[in-house]
């Protein structure tokens, strides 16, 4: 996947996670939904990690592991590819 495709994938997975949270708020005993939610959270975390390894942090909070402030070194997620 290129940068745009990977970002769209991360955003789609993030949407699924939030949507499942809302569903579970009204269907807390749905075991299949809970299992799907847990799998979706793992997929989101993995996709986000892979994106950040290739293209840099998705938020400034995720850029704290570096020795210098590098948040603005790459295009910001909402800026698109430079």
BELWO-V659993 format. One record per run of one state. SS is the DSSP state (H for helix, E for strand, C for the rest). FROM is the first residue (numbers start at 0). LEN is the number of residues. If there is no record, write none. Layout:
BEGIN
((SS:FROM:LEN) (SS:FROM:LEN))
END
This chain:
BEGIN
((C:0:2) (H:2:24) (C:26:4) (H:30:25) (C:55:4) (H:59:4) (C:63:19))
END
